[in-house]
Amino acid sequence: MKKIQVKVCQGTTCYVMGGSGSKSILDTLTEKYGDKIEIISVKCFEICHKQDSFSKAPYVYVDDELISSASLEKVINVIEGKLKNE
């Protein structure tokens, strides 16, 4: 089974807009899904520099799906949907 990639933005804007809790999100995801996911920390997705998207940070990609205003609940919902479809 192919692992689901979870890419978490660690940029300043994402950090300030709620990403400071990303460590607990990453720990929870690792505990819940173990070897079903691959977590990748990314310095910055450069999304905030496009248009006026500061208010939608923090950002997380689950495979190729972008989650704006990312929270643990949103990320888990996307992962669960992907696992059901496999």
C-alpha positions in Angstrom: 0.0 0.0 0.0 1.3 3.4 -1.0 1.8 5.8 1.9 -0.2 9.0 2.1 2.1 12.0 2.0 1.4 14.8 4.6 3.4 17.9 3.9 3.3 20.5 6.6 4.3 24.1 5.9 6.8 25.4 8.6 6.9 28.9 7.2 6.6 32.0 9.4 3.1 32.9 8.3 1.8 29.4 8.8 3.4 29.3 12.2 1.9 32.6 13.3 -1.5 31.7 11.9 -1.8 28.4 13.9 0.9 26.2 12.6 2.8 26.5 15.9 0.7 23.6 17.1 1.9 21.5 14.1 4.2 19.4 16.4 1.2 18.1 18.3 -0.7 17.5 15.0 2.3 15.5 13.6 2.6 13.5 16.8 -1.1 12.7 16.7 -1.0 11.7 13.1 2.0 9.5 13.6 0.3 7.7 16.5 -3.0 7.3 14.7 -1.8 6.2 11.3 1.7 4.9 11.8 3.1 3.4 8.6 0.2 4.5 6.5 1.5 8.1 6.2 4.7 9.8 5.5 5.1 13.2 7.1 7.3 15.8 5.5 8.0 19.3 6.9 8.5 21.9 4.3 10.2 25.2 4.9 7.5 27.1 3.0 5.0 26.4 0.2 5.1 30.0 -1.0 1.3 30.1 -1.2 1.0 33.3 1.0 2.9 35.2 -1.6 0.2 34.6 -4.2 -2.8 36.8 -4.1 -4.1 37.6 -0.6 -4.0 34.2 1.1 -2.4 35.1 4.4 -5.7 34.6 6.2 -6.0 31.0 5.0 -2.7 29.8 6.7 -1.6 27.4 8.0 -1.4 25.1 4.9 -1.0 21.3 4.7 -0.9 19.1 1.6 -2.3 15.6 1.9 -0.9 14.0 -1.2 -1.9 16.6 -3.8 -4.8 18.1 -1.9 -4.2 21.5 -0.3 -5.8 22.1 3.0 -6.1 25.8 4.0 -6.7 26.9 7.6 -5.4 23.5 8.4 -6.4 21.9 11.7 -6.0 18.4 13.0 -9.6 17.6 12.3 -9.4 18.8 8.7 -6.2 16.8 8.1 -7.7 13.6 9.7 -10.9 14.0 7.6 -8.9 14.1 4.3 -6.6 11.2 5.4 -9.7 9.1 6.4 -11.3 9.8 3.0 -8.2 8.7 1.2 -7.9 5.5 3.2 -11.5 4.6 2.5 -11.0 5.0 -1.2 -8.0 2.6 -1.3 
